[in-house]
Amino acid sequence: MVVIRQNATIDWTLRKNVQAKMRVSIKRLLKKYSYPPDKQKIATRNILEQAEIVCRDVAVFAT
């Protein structure tokens, strides 16, 4: 979650370049901890979806 927070900007869900940077960071972490290469694509997508939900929930509670 630290990687997501470090790379997240206000409109990160809309900007493709920020999403790409986050995907690269997530893939590096998965590789660092020996996550199976054939499952990295699905895991990366799931992590980004979860991050969007968490950020959306935080934005709702912050207002």
Secondary structure, DSSP 4 states (H G I P E B T S, - for coil): -HHHHHH--TTTTT-HHHHHHHHHHHHHHHHHTT--GGGHHHHHHHHHHHHHHHHHHHHHHH-
